[in-house]
Amino acid sequence: MIDKNGKLFGKINLIDLIIIIVLIGLLAFAALKFVSSRNSGTELVDLNISFYSDEVPEFVTDYIEIGASVLDDNKDVTMGKVTGFEVGEPLGFATDANGEVQQVYKNGYKSLRVDMSAVGELGENGATIDGVLYGVGHTLTIYAGKAKLYIKISAIELAG
């Protein structure tokens, strides 16, 4: 099989054969990865995502603008654009002297709902935007324009 010159069947050098096999294997692996990532079954769709916070300093709400970009501060992902927001009374609770829970209002604070349009993949566990999975109840820090907000995702829906 291998002659005195190290050639297989007198024609192919054994080292060359190993290199050719490794190259074919690498090409097959790369092709498989490329094809499987393109056919993952998920497609980008338009999404509406809503955020909610019980208490936001009132001065912060003055810096939210419709059309402003929404940035996930922790993941450095631009999530989408603000399509609307609603400022309301703050929603806080405290226990009184009798041990009963009562609603309280903090001066200088407001509740806030922010609506955002985004493009991402919608799956059974939430929406994936730029490789980051977001679900309802997810608490995160976002920038909505110049406003920095510690807020929760309250809804994820298909747009339209």
DSSP file (Angstrom, degrees, kcal/mol; ACC not computed):
  #  RESIDUE AA STRUCTURE BP1 BP2  ACC     N-H-->O    O-->H-N    N-H-->O    O-->H-N    TCO  KAPPA ALPHA  PHI   PSI    X-CA   Y-CA   Z-CA
    1    1 A M              0   0    0      0, 0.0     8,-3.0     0, 0.0     2,-0.6   0.000 360.0 360.0 360.0 -59.5    0.0    0.0    0.0
    2    2 A I  B     -A    8   0A   0      6,-0.2     6,-0.2     7,-0.1    11,-0.0  -0.876 360.0-150.8-100.3 124.5    2.6    2.6    1.0
    3    3 A D    >   -     0   0    0      4,-2.2     3,-1.7    -2,-0.6    -1,-0.0  -0.156  35.7 -86.2 -85.4-175.2    5.8    2.4   -1.0
    4    4 A K  T 3  S+     0   0    0      1,-0.3    -1,-0.1     2,-0.1    -2,-0.0   0.687 126.1  57.8 -67.8 -18.4    9.3    3.3    0.1
    5    5 A N  T 3  S-     0   0    0      2,-0.1    -1,-0.3     8,-0.0     3,-0.1   0.406 118.6-108.2 -90.5   1.9    8.8    7.0   -0.9
    6    6 A G  S <  S+     0   0    0     -3,-1.7     8,-1.7     1,-0.3     2,-0.4   0.690  72.9 140.0  81.3  19.9    5.8    7.3    1.5
    7    7 A K  E >   - B   0  13A   0      6,-0.2    -4,-2.2     7,-0.1     3,-0.9  -0.796  54.1-124.3-101.1 139.9    3.2    7.4   -1.3
    8    8 A L  E >> S-AB   2  12A   0      4,-4.9     4,-2.1    -2,-0.4     3,-2.0  -0.696  95.0  -8.7 -81.8 126.0   -0.1    5.7   -1.0
    9    9 A F  T 34 S-     0   0    0     -8,-3.0    -1,-0.3    -2,-0.5    -7,-0.1   0.711 121.9 -74.3  56.5  22.5   -0.6    3.3   -4.0
   10   10 A G  T <4 S+     0   0    0     -3,-0.9    -1,-0.3    -9,-0.5    -2,-0.1   0.550 130.1  66.3  74.4   6.9    2.5    4.9   -5.5
   11   11 A K  T <4 S+     0   0    0     -3,-2.0     2,-0.5     1,-0.3    -2,-0.2   0.709  86.2  54.2-126.3 -42.1    0.6    8.1   -6.4
   12   12 A I  E  < S-B    8   0A   0     -4,-2.1    -4,-4.9     4,-0.0    -1,-0.3  -0.871  73.2-127.8-111.4 130.1   -0.6   10.1   -3.4
   13   13 A N  E  >  -B    7   0A   0     -2,-0.5     4,-2.1    -6,-0.3    -6,-0.2  -0.530  20.3-130.7 -69.9 137.2    1.6   11.3   -0.5
   14   14 A L  H  > S+     0   0    0     -8,-1.7     4,-2.0     1,-0.2     5,-0.1   0.872 107.2  50.7 -60.3 -40.8    0.1   10.2    2.8
   15   15 A I  H  > S+     0   0    0     -9,-0.2     4,-2.3     1,-0.2    -1,-0.2   0.905 109.2  51.5 -65.1 -41.4    0.5   13.7    4.3
   16   16 A D  H  > S+     0   0    0      1,-0.2     4,-2.4     2,-0.2    -2,-0.2   0.895 108.5  52.2 -61.5 -39.6   -1.3   15.2    1.3
   17   17 A L  H  X S+     0   0    0     -4,-2.1     4,-2.3     2,-0.2    -2,-0.2   0.909 108.9  49.1 -63.3 -42.9   -4.1   12.7    1.7
   18   18 A I  H  X S+     0   0    0     -4,-2.0     4,-2.4     2,-0.2    -1,-0.2   0.913 111.3  49.8 -63.5 -42.3   -4.6   13.7    5.3
   19   19 A I  H  X S+     0   0    0     -4,-2.3     4,-2.4     1,-0.2    -2,-0.2   0.908 110.7  49.9 -63.0 -42.3   -4.6   17.4    4.4
   20   20 A I  H  X S+     0   0    0     -4,-2.4     4,-2.3     2,-0.2    -2,-0.2   0.907 111.0  49.1 -63.6 -42.2   -7.2   16.8    1.7
   21   21 A I  H  X S+     0   0    0     -4,-2.3     4,-2.2     2,-0.2    -2,-0.2   0.910 111.7  49.0 -64.2 -42.4   -9.5   14.8    4.1
   22   22 A V  H  X S+     0   0    0     -4,-2.4     4,-2.4     2,-0.2    -2,-0.2   0.916 111.5  49.5 -63.7 -43.1   -9.2   17.6    6.7
   23   23 A L  H  X S+     0   0    0     -4,-2.4     4,-2.4     2,-0.2    -2,-0.2   0.907 110.6  49.5 -63.1 -42.6  -10.1   20.3    4.2
   24   24 A I  H  X S+     0   0    0     -4,-2.3     4,-2.3     1,-0.2    -1,-0.2   0.909 111.5  50.2 -62.5 -41.4  -13.1   18.3    2.9
   25   25 A G  H  X S+     0   0    0     -4,-2.2     4,-2.4     2,-0.2    -2,-0.2   0.907 110.7  48.7 -63.1 -42.6  -14.3   17.8    6.5
   26   26 A L  H  X S+     0   0    0     -4,-2.4     4,-2.7     2,-0.2     5,-0.2   0.907 111.6  49.4 -64.3 -42.2  -13.9   21.6    7.2
   27   27 A L  H  X S+     0   0    0     -4,-2.4     4,-2.5     2,-0.2    -2,-0.2   0.908 111.8  48.6 -63.2 -42.2  -15.8   22.5    4.1
   28   28 A A  H  X S+     0   0    0     -4,-2.3     4,-2.3     2,-0.2    -2,-0.2   0.913 112.5  48.6 -64.5 -42.2  -18.6   20.0    5.0
   29   29 A F  H  X S+     0   0    0     -4,-2.4     4,-2.3     2,-0.2    -2,-0.2   0.928 112.9  47.1 -63.0 -46.3  -18.8   21.4    8.5
   30   30 A A  H  X S+     0   0    0     -4,-2.7     4,-2.4     1,-0.2    -2,-0.2   0.908 112.7  49.4 -63.1 -42.8  -18.9   25.0    7.3
   31   31 A A  H  X S+     0   0    0     -4,-2.5     4,-2.5    -5,-0.2     5,-0.2   0.904 110.9  50.1 -64.2 -41.0  -21.6   24.2    4.7
   32   32 A L  H  X S+     0   0    0     -4,-2.3     4,-2.5     2,-0.2    -2,-0.2   0.915 111.7  47.5 -63.8 -44.0  -23.7   22.4    7.3
   33   33 A K  H  X S+     0   0    0     -4,-2.3     4,-2.0     2,-0.2    -2,-0.2   0.911 113.3  48.7 -63.3 -43.1  -23.5   25.4    9.8
   34   34 A F  H  X S+     0   0    0     -4,-2.4     4,-1.5     2,-0.2    -2,-0.2   0.921 114.4  44.4 -64.4 -45.8  -24.4   27.9    7.0
   35   35 A V  H  X S+     0   0    0     -4,-2.5     4,-1.5     1,-0.2    -2,-0.2   0.905 113.9  49.4 -68.0 -42.0  -27.4   25.9    5.8
   36   36 A S  H  < S+     0   0    0     -4,-2.5    -1,-0.2     1,-0.2    -2,-0.2   0.848 109.6  51.5 -69.7 -32.7  -28.7   25.1    9.3
   37   37 A S  H >< S+     0   0    0     -4,-2.0     3,-0.7     1,-0.2    -1,-0.2   0.839 111.4  47.7 -72.4 -30.7  -28.5   28.8   10.4
   38   38 A R  H 3< S+     0   0    0     -4,-1.5     3,-0.3     1,-0.2    -1,-0.2   0.774 115.9  44.4 -77.0 -26.7  -30.4   29.9    7.3
   39   39 A N  T 3< S+     0   0    0     -4,-1.5    -1,-0.2     1,-0.2    -2,-0.1  -0.184  70.1 127.2-110.5  39.7  -33.1   27.3    7.8
   40   40 A S  S <  S-     0   0    0     -3,-0.7    -1,-0.2     2,-0.2     3,-0.1   0.592  76.1-119.2 -75.9  -7.6  -33.6   27.7   11.5
   41   41 A G  S    S+     0   0    0      1,-0.3     2,-0.4    -3,-0.3    -1,-0.1   0.373  79.5 108.2  89.2  -6.0  -37.4   28.1   11.0
   42   42 A T        -     0   0    0     79,-0.0     2,-0.3    81,-0.0    -1,-0.3  -0.833  46.1-171.7-106.7 145.9  -37.5   31.6   12.5
   43   43 A E        -     0   0    0     -2,-0.4    79,-0.5    79,-0.2     2,-0.3  -0.942  31.6 -98.5-132.6 155.3  -37.9   34.7   10.6
   44   44 A L        +     0   0    0     -2,-0.3     2,-0.3    77,-0.1    77,-0.2  -0.554  46.8 176.9 -74.1 133.6  -37.7   38.4   11.5
   45   45 A V  E     -C  120   0B   0     75,-3.2    75,-2.3    -2,-0.3     2,-0.4  -0.906  35.8 -98.4-133.4 160.5  -41.1   40.0   12.2
   46   46 A D  E     -C  119   0B   0     -2,-0.3   113,-2.6    73,-0.2     2,-0.3  -0.676  46.4-169.3 -80.2 132.9  -42.4   43.4   13.3
   47   47 A L  E     -CD 118 158B   0     71,-3.3    71,-2.3    -2,-0.4     2,-0.5  -0.891  23.3-147.4-124.8 151.8  -43.1   43.4   17.0
   48   48 A N  E     -CD 117 157B   0    109,-2.9   109,-2.5    -2,-0.3     2,-0.4  -0.991  23.2-175.3-113.6 122.6  -44.8   45.8   19.5
   49   49 A I  E     -CD 116 156B   0     67,-2.7    67,-2.5    -2,-0.5     2,-0.4  -0.970   6.8-159.6-121.5 133.5  -43.3   45.6   22.9
   50   50 A S  E     -CD 115 155B   0    105,-2.5   104,-2.9    -2,-0.4   105,-1.4  -0.896   2.5-163.0-114.0 143.9  -44.6   47.5   25.9
   51   51 A F  E     -CD 114 153B   0     63,-2.7    63,-1.7    -2,-0.4     2,-0.3  -0.882   5.5-167.4-119.6 152.6  -42.7   48.4   29.1
   52   52 A Y  E     -CD 113 152B   0    100,-2.7   100,-2.1    -2,-0.3     2,-0.4  -0.999   9.2-178.5-144.2 141.3  -44.1   49.4   32.5
   53   53 A S  E     -C  112   0B   0     59,-2.2    59,-2.4    -2,-0.3     3,-0.2  -0.997  19.9-150.9-137.1 135.3  -42.7   51.0   35.7
   54   54 A D  E    S+     0   0B   0     -2,-0.4    37,-1.5     1,-0.3     2,-0.4   0.881  87.6  22.4 -68.3 -39.9  -44.6   51.7   38.9
   55   55 A E  E     +     0   0B   0     35,-0.2    -1,-0.3    56,-0.1    56,-0.2  -0.963  63.5 161.9-140.4 118.8  -42.4   54.6   39.9
   56   56 A V  E     -C  110   0B   0     54,-2.6    54,-2.5    -2,-0.4     5,-0.1  -0.996  50.0 -98.7-129.8 135.9  -40.2   56.8   37.7
   57   57 A P  E >>  -C  109   0B   0      0, 0.0     3,-1.3     0, 0.0     4,-1.0  -0.326  33.9-128.9 -54.2 134.1  -38.8   60.2   38.8
   58   58 A E  H 3> S+     0   0    0     50,-3.3     4,-0.6     1,-0.3     3,-0.5   0.845 104.9  58.6 -58.4 -37.8  -41.1   62.8   37.1
   59   59 A F  H >4 S+     0   0    0     49,-0.4     3,-0.5     1,-0.2    -1,-0.3   0.784  99.8  59.2 -65.4 -25.2  -38.2   64.7   35.6
   60   60 A V  H X4 S+     0   0    0     -3,-1.3     3,-1.9     1,-0.2    -1,-0.2   0.871  96.1  61.0 -69.8 -36.4  -37.0   61.6   33.7
   61   61 A T  H >< S+     0   0    0     -4,-1.0     3,-1.1    -3,-0.5    -1,-0.2   0.727  91.3  69.0 -65.1 -20.0  -40.4   61.3   31.9
   62   62 A D  T << S+     0   0    0     -4,-0.6    -1,-0.3    -3,-0.5    -2,-0.2   0.663  95.4  56.1 -70.1 -15.1  -39.8   64.8   30.3
   63   63 A Y  T <  S+     0   0    0     -3,-1.9    83,-1.2    -4,-0.2    84,-0.5   0.324  79.8 104.2-103.0   6.9  -36.9   63.3   28.3
   64   64 A I    <   -     0   0    0     -3,-1.1     2,-0.4    82,-0.2    81,-0.1  -0.772  49.9-175.4 -89.5 131.7  -38.9   60.5   26.5
   65   65 A E    >   -     0   0    0     -2,-0.5     3,-1.7    79,-0.2    17,-0.3  -0.978  30.1-111.4-129.8 140.6  -39.7   61.3   22.9
   66   66 A I  T 3  S+     0   0    0     -2,-0.4    17,-0.2     1,-0.2     3,-0.1  -0.499 107.0  27.4 -65.8 135.0  -41.7   59.4   20.3
   67   67 A G  T 3  S+     0   0    0     15,-2.9    -1,-0.2     1,-0.3    16,-0.1   0.279  89.8 134.0  93.9  -9.2  -39.4   58.1   17.6
   68   68 A A    <   -     0   0    0     -3,-1.7    14,-2.7     1,-0.1    -1,-0.3  -0.409  61.9-104.4 -72.4 149.7  -36.4   57.9   19.9
   69   69 A S  E     -E   81   0B   0     12,-0.2    76,-1.9    -3,-0.1     2,-0.5  -0.430  25.2-138.9 -71.2 147.5  -34.2   54.8   19.9
   70   70 A V  E     -EF  80 144B   0     10,-2.6     9,-2.6    74,-0.2    10,-1.0  -0.958  21.5-170.0-110.1 122.7  -34.6   52.3   22.7
   71   71 A L  E     -EF  78 143B   0     72,-2.3    72,-2.3    -2,-0.5     2,-0.8  -0.952  23.5-134.4-118.6 128.3  -31.3   50.8   23.9
   72   72 A D  E  >> -EF  77 142B   0      5,-3.1     4,-1.6    -2,-0.4     5,-1.0  -0.733  19.8-158.1 -76.8 111.8  -30.8   47.9   26.3
   73   73 A D  T  45S+     0   0    0     68,-2.5    -1,-0.2    -2,-0.8    69,-0.1   0.848  85.4  47.0 -65.0 -36.5  -28.1   49.3   28.6
   74   74 A N  T  45S+     0   0    0     67,-0.6    -1,-0.2     1,-0.2    68,-0.1   0.877 123.4  30.4 -75.7 -38.0  -26.8   45.9   29.8
   75   75 A K  T  45S-     0   0    0      2,-0.1    -2,-0.2    57,-0.0    -1,-0.2   0.490  98.2-129.5-100.3  -5.5  -26.6   44.2   26.5
   76   76 A D  T  <5 +     0   0    0     -4,-1.6     2,-0.5     1,-0.2    -3,-0.2   0.916  57.5 147.2  54.6  47.3  -25.8   47.3   24.3
   77   77 A V  E   < -E   72   0B   0     -5,-1.0    -5,-3.1    54,-0.0     2,-0.8  -0.956  51.3-136.1-115.9 126.9  -28.6   46.3   21.9
   78   78 A T  E     -E   71   0B   0     -2,-0.5    -7,-0.3    -7,-0.2     3,-0.1  -0.753  26.7-176.4 -79.1 113.1  -30.7   48.8   20.0
   79   79 A M  E     -     0   0B   0     -9,-2.6    40,-0.6    -2,-0.8     2,-0.3   0.870  42.8 -76.0 -84.9 -39.6  -34.1   47.3   20.5
   80   80 A G  E     -EG  70 118B   0    -10,-1.0   -10,-2.6    38,-0.2     2,-0.3  -0.928  55.4 -55.9 172.7-151.8  -36.4   49.5   18.5
   81   81 A K  E     -EG  69 117B   0     36,-2.1    36,-2.5    -2,-0.3     2,-0.4  -0.952  44.8-108.6-127.9 143.9  -38.1   52.9   18.5
   82   82 A V  E     + G   0 116B   0    -14,-2.7   -15,-2.9    -2,-0.3    34,-0.3  -0.559  33.1 175.4 -69.1 125.0  -40.5   54.6   20.9
   83   83 A T  E     -     0   0B   0     32,-2.6     2,-0.3     1,-0.4    33,-0.2   0.563  64.3 -21.8-106.2 -14.6  -44.0   54.7   19.3
   84   84 A G  E     - G   0 115B   0     31,-1.4    31,-3.4   -19,-0.1    -1,-0.4  -0.938  53.7-160.4 179.4 162.3  -45.8   56.1   22.3
   85   85 A F  E     - G   0 114B   0     -2,-0.3     2,-0.4    29,-0.2    29,-0.2  -0.987   5.9-153.7-155.4 155.2  -45.8   56.5   26.1
   86   86 A E  E     - G   0 113B   0     27,-2.7    27,-2.2    -2,-0.3     2,-0.5  -0.991   6.1-156.9-136.4 125.8  -48.2   57.3   28.9
   87   87 A V  E     + G   0 112B   0     -2,-0.4    25,-0.2    25,-0.2     2,-0.2  -0.870  26.4 158.6-102.7 131.8  -47.4   58.9   32.2
   88   88 A G  E     - G   0 111B   0     23,-2.2    23,-1.7    -2,-0.5     3,-0.1  -0.667  45.9 -54.0-136.4-169.2  -49.7   58.3   35.1
   89   89 A E        -     0   0    0     21,-0.2    21,-0.2    -2,-0.2    -1,-0.1  -0.463  64.7-102.2 -70.5 143.6  -50.0   58.4   38.9
   90   90 A P        -     0   0    0      0, 0.0     2,-0.6     0, 0.0   -35,-0.2  -0.335  27.7-141.1 -66.6 151.2  -47.3   56.3   40.7
   91   91 A L        +     0   0    0    -37,-1.5     2,-0.3    19,-0.1    14,-0.1  -0.885  38.3 148.1-119.2  98.9  -48.3   53.0   42.0
   92   92 A G  E     -I  104   0C   0     12,-1.2    12,-2.7    -2,-0.6     2,-0.4  -0.911  27.6-154.5-129.8 157.7  -46.8   52.2   45.4
   93   93 A F  E     +I  103   0C   0     -2,-0.3     2,-0.3    10,-0.3    10,-0.2  -0.975  12.5 174.1-133.6 146.9  -47.9   50.3   48.4
   94   94 A A  E     -I  102   0C   0      8,-2.4     8,-3.1    -2,-0.4     2,-0.5  -0.974  32.4-112.9-146.1 158.1  -47.0   50.5   52.1
   95   95 A T  E     -I  101   0C   0     -2,-0.3     6,-0.2     6,-0.2     2,-0.0  -0.807  32.3-145.7 -94.3 130.2  -48.1   48.9   55.3
   96   96 A D    >   -     0   0    0      4,-2.8     3,-1.8    -2,-0.5    -1,-0.0  -0.168  37.2 -84.3 -85.3-174.9  -49.9   51.1   57.8
   97   97 A A  T 3  S+     0   0    0      1,-0.3    -1,-0.1     2,-0.1    -2,-0.0   0.743 129.0  55.1 -63.8 -24.0  -49.8   51.0   61.6
   98   98 A N  T 3  S-     0   0    0      2,-0.1    -1,-0.3     1,-0.0     3,-0.1   0.432 119.6-107.9 -88.8   0.5  -52.6   48.4   61.6
   99   99 A G  S <  S+     0   0    0     -3,-1.8     2,-0.3     1,-0.3    -2,-0.1   0.574  75.2 136.1  85.2   9.6  -50.6   46.1   59.3
  100  100 A E        -     0   0    0      1,-0.0    -4,-2.8     0, 0.0     2,-0.4  -0.716  56.0-122.9 -93.1 141.8  -52.9   46.7   56.3
  101  101 A V  E     +I   95   0C   0     -2,-0.3     2,-0.3    -6,-0.2    -6,-0.2  -0.691  36.0 178.9 -83.8 129.0  -51.4   47.3   52.9
  102  102 A Q  E     -I   94   0C   0     -8,-3.1    -8,-2.4    -2,-0.4     2,-0.3  -0.947  32.9-106.0-131.6 152.4  -52.5   50.6   51.4
  103  103 A Q  E     -I   93   0C   0     -2,-0.3     2,-0.3   -10,-0.2   -10,-0.3  -0.585  40.3-170.9 -76.2 135.4  -51.7   52.4   48.1
  104  104 A V  E     -I   92   0C   0    -12,-2.7   -12,-1.2    -2,-0.3     2,-0.5  -0.905  15.2-140.9-126.3 155.3  -49.4   55.4   48.6
  105  105 A Y        -     0   0    0     -2,-0.3     2,-0.5   -14,-0.1   -14,-0.1  -0.967  10.6-147.7-118.4 130.5  -48.2   58.1   46.3
  106  106 A K    >   -     0   0    0     -2,-0.5     3,-1.5     3,-0.0     2,-0.1  -0.836  22.5-121.7 -96.3 129.2  -44.7   59.4   46.2
  107  107 A N  T 3  S+     0   0    0     -2,-0.5     3,-0.1     1,-0.2   -49,-0.0  -0.458  96.6  23.1 -66.5 138.1  -44.3   63.1   45.4
  108  108 A G  T 3  S+     0   0    0      1,-0.3   -50,-3.3    -2,-0.1   -49,-0.4   0.513 104.8 101.6  85.5   4.9  -42.1   63.7   42.3
  109  109 A Y  E <   -C   57   0B   0     -3,-1.5     2,-0.3   -52,-0.3    -1,-0.3  -0.889  45.2-175.8-122.7 154.1  -42.7   60.2   40.9
  110  110 A K  E     -C   56   0B   0    -54,-2.5   -54,-2.6    -2,-0.3     2,-0.2  -0.954  27.9-115.5-138.5 156.7  -45.0   58.9   38.1
  111  111 A S  E     - G   0  88B   0    -23,-1.7   -23,-2.2    -2,-0.3     2,-0.4  -0.629  36.8-157.6 -85.6 158.4  -45.9   55.5   36.6
  112  112 A L  E     -CG  53  87B   0    -59,-2.4   -59,-2.2    -2,-0.2     2,-0.4  -0.994  20.7-171.1-145.8 133.2  -44.8   55.1   33.0
  113  113 A R  E     -CG  52  86B   0    -27,-2.2   -27,-2.7    -2,-0.4     2,-0.4  -0.996  13.3-170.1-119.3 128.6  -45.8   52.9   30.1
  114  114 A V  E     -CG  51  85B   0    -63,-1.7   -63,-2.7    -2,-0.4     2,-0.4  -0.975   6.2-157.3-119.7 129.9  -43.6   53.0   27.0
  115  115 A D  E     -CG  50  84B   0    -31,-3.4   -32,-2.6    -2,-0.4   -31,-1.4  -0.877  14.8-175.6-106.2 140.4  -44.6   51.4   23.7
  116  116 A M  E     -CG  49  82B   0    -67,-2.5   -67,-2.7    -2,-0.4     2,-0.4  -0.983  21.3-142.0-137.0 143.2  -41.9   50.4   21.2
  117  117 A S  E     +CG  48  81B   0    -36,-2.5   -36,-2.1    -2,-0.4     2,-0.3  -0.873  33.3 166.8-100.6 142.2  -41.8   48.9   17.7
  118  118 A A  E     -CG  47  80B   0    -71,-2.3   -71,-3.3    -2,-0.4     2,-0.4  -0.932  33.9-130.4-147.0 166.4  -39.1   46.4   17.0
  119  119 A V  E     +C   46   0B   0    -40,-0.6     2,-0.3    -2,-0.3    11,-0.2  -0.996  52.5 111.5-122.8 126.3  -37.9   43.8   14.5
  120  120 A G  E     -C   45   0B   0    -75,-2.3   -75,-3.2    -2,-0.4     2,-0.5  -0.925  65.4 -68.7-168.2-169.5  -37.0   40.4   15.9
  121  121 A E  E     -J  128   0D   0      7,-2.5     7,-3.0    -2,-0.3     2,-0.6  -0.891  37.7-148.8-103.5 129.7  -37.8   36.7   16.1
  122  122 A L  E     +J  127   0D   0     -2,-0.5     5,-0.2   -79,-0.5     2,-0.2  -0.886  28.8 162.6-101.4 120.6  -40.9   35.7   18.1
  123  123 A G  E >   -J  126   0D   0      3,-3.2     3,-1.0    -2,-0.6   -81,-0.0  -0.599  55.1 -85.6-125.5-173.6  -40.6   32.3   19.8
  124  124 A E  T 3  S+     0   0    0      1,-0.2     3,-0.1    -2,-0.2    -2,-0.0   0.706 126.0  45.5 -70.9 -18.9  -42.3   30.4   22.5
  125  125 A N  T 3  S-     0   0    0      1,-0.3     2,-0.3    10,-0.0    -1,-0.2   0.370 124.2 -81.8-105.0   4.2  -40.1   32.0   25.2
  126  126 A G  E <   -J  123   0D   0     -3,-1.0    -3,-3.2     9,-0.1     2,-0.4  -0.940  66.7 -34.1 134.6-157.3  -40.4   35.6   24.0
  127  127 A A  E     -JK 122 134D   0      7,-2.5     7,-3.2    -2,-0.3     2,-0.6  -0.877  41.8-150.2-109.7 136.2  -38.8   37.9   21.4
  128  128 A T  E     -JK 121 133D   0     -7,-3.0    -7,-2.5    -2,-0.4     2,-0.5  -0.929  16.8-178.8-105.9 120.8  -35.2   37.7   20.3
  129  129 A I  E >  S- K   0 132D   0      3,-2.6     3,-1.9    -2,-0.6    -9,-0.1  -0.981  71.6 -18.3-121.9 120.9  -33.7   41.0   19.2
  130  130 A D  T 3  S-     0   0    0     -2,-0.5    -1,-0.1     1,-0.3     3,-0.1   0.858 130.1 -49.7  51.8  40.3  -30.1   41.1   17.9
  131  131 A G  T 3  S+     0   0    0      1,-0.2     2,-0.5   -54,-0.0    -1,-0.3   0.449 115.2 113.1  84.5   0.8  -29.4   37.7   19.6
  132  132 A V  E <   -K  129   0D   0     -3,-1.9    -3,-2.6     2,-0.0     2,-0.4  -0.924  60.6-137.4-111.5 129.4  -30.8   38.7   23.0
  133  133 A L  E     -K  128   0D   0     -2,-0.5     2,-0.4    -5,-0.2    -5,-0.2  -0.712  21.0-173.5 -87.4 128.7  -34.0   36.9   24.3
  134  134 A Y  E     -K  127   0D   0     -7,-3.2    -7,-2.5    -2,-0.4     2,-0.3  -0.973   3.4-177.7-121.9 136.5  -36.6   39.2   26.0
  135  135 A G    >   -     0   0    0     -2,-0.4     3,-2.1    -9,-0.2    18,-0.3  -0.879  39.7 -82.6-129.1 162.9  -39.7   37.9   27.8
  136  136 A V  T 3  S+     0   0    0     -2,-0.3    18,-0.2     1,-0.3     3,-0.1  -0.452 119.9  29.1 -63.3 132.8  -42.7   39.4   29.6
  137  137 A G  T 3  S+     0   0    0     16,-3.0    -1,-0.3     1,-0.3     2,-0.2   0.236  84.6 143.7  95.8 -11.4  -41.6   40.3   33.1
  138  138 A H    <   -     0   0    0     -3,-2.1    15,-2.1    15,-0.1     2,-0.5  -0.451  40.5-149.3 -62.0 123.8  -38.0   40.8   32.0
  139  139 A T  E     + H   0 152B   0     -2,-0.2     2,-0.3    13,-0.2    13,-0.2  -0.865  31.0 150.9 -99.7 129.3  -36.6   43.7   34.1
  140  140 A L  E     - H   0 151B   0     11,-2.8    11,-2.8    -2,-0.5     2,-0.6  -0.952  46.5-110.4-150.8 167.1  -34.0   45.7   32.4
  141  141 A T  E     + H   0 150B   0     -2,-0.3   -68,-2.5     9,-0.2   -67,-0.6  -0.922  42.5 176.4-103.8 124.4  -32.4   49.2   32.2
  142  142 A I  E     -FH  72 149B   0      7,-2.7     7,-3.2    -2,-0.6     2,-0.5  -0.884  29.8-136.1-125.4 156.9  -33.1   51.0   28.9
  143  143 A Y  E     -FH  71 148B   0    -72,-2.3   -72,-2.3    -2,-0.3     2,-0.6  -0.970  16.1-173.8-104.3 127.9  -32.5   54.3   27.4
  144  144 A A  E >  S-FH  70 147B   0      3,-2.7     3,-1.3    -2,-0.5     2,-0.5  -0.853  71.8 -52.9-118.7  91.0  -35.5   55.7   25.6
  145  145 A G  T 3  S-     0   0    0    -76,-1.9   -81,-0.1    -2,-0.6   -74,-0.1  -0.681 122.3 -20.4  72.7-126.4  -34.0   58.8   24.0
  146  146 A K  T 3  S+     0   0    0    -83,-1.2     2,-0.4    -2,-0.5    -1,-0.2   0.485 117.9  99.2 -91.9  -3.9  -32.2   60.7   26.8
  147  147 A A  E <   - H   0 144B   0     -3,-1.3    -3,-2.7   -84,-0.5     2,-0.6  -0.710  60.0-154.0 -88.8 130.0  -34.2   59.0   29.6
  148  148 A K  E     - H   0 143B   0     -2,-0.4     2,-0.4    -5,-0.2    -5,-0.2  -0.918  21.7-174.2-103.2 124.0  -32.6   56.1   31.4
  149  149 A L  E     - H   0 142B   0     -7,-3.2    -7,-2.7    -2,-0.6     2,-0.7  -0.949  30.6-150.1-127.6 136.8  -35.3   53.8   32.9
  150  150 A Y  E     + H   0 141B   0     -2,-0.4     2,-0.3    -9,-0.2    -9,-0.2  -0.932  51.0 150.1 -98.7 110.8  -35.3   50.7   35.1
  151  151 A I  E     - H   0 140B   0    -11,-2.8   -11,-2.8    -2,-0.7     2,-0.3  -0.876  43.3-123.3-147.0 163.1  -38.4   49.1   33.7
  152  152 A K  E     -DH  52 139B   0   -100,-2.1  -100,-2.7    -2,-0.3     2,-0.5  -0.875  28.3-115.2-114.8 148.4  -40.2   45.7   33.0
  153  153 A I  E     +D   51   0B   0    -15,-2.1   -16,-3.0    -2,-0.3  -102,-0.3  -0.715  33.2 177.0 -78.3 125.2  -41.5   44.3   29.8
  154  154 A S  E     +     0   0B   0   -104,-2.9     2,-0.3    -2,-0.5  -103,-0.2   0.628  60.7  11.3-106.8 -17.5  -45.3   44.1   30.1
  155  155 A A  E     -D   50   0B   0   -105,-1.4  -105,-2.5   -20,-0.1     2,-0.4  -0.968  48.4-169.7-160.9 144.4  -46.3   42.8   26.7
  156  156 A I  E     +D   49   0B   0     -2,-0.3     2,-0.3  -107,-0.2  -107,-0.2  -0.977  26.7 157.7-134.8 121.5  -44.8   41.4   23.5
  157  157 A E  E     -D   48   0B   0   -109,-2.5  -109,-2.9    -2,-0.4     2,-0.2  -0.959  46.0 -97.1-141.2 157.0  -47.1   41.1   20.4
  158  158 A L  E     -D   47   0B   0     -2,-0.3  -111,-0.3  -111,-0.2     2,-0.1  -0.544  49.7-112.0 -67.7 139.6  -46.9   40.8   16.7
  159  159 A A              0   0    0   -113,-2.6  -113,-0.1     1,-0.2    -1,-0.1  -0.431 360.0 360.0 -71.5 148.0  -47.4   44.2   15.0
  160  160 A G              0   0    0     -2,-0.1    -1,-0.2    -3,-0.0  -113,-0.0   0.450 360.0 360.0  96.8 360.0  -50.5   44.7   13.0
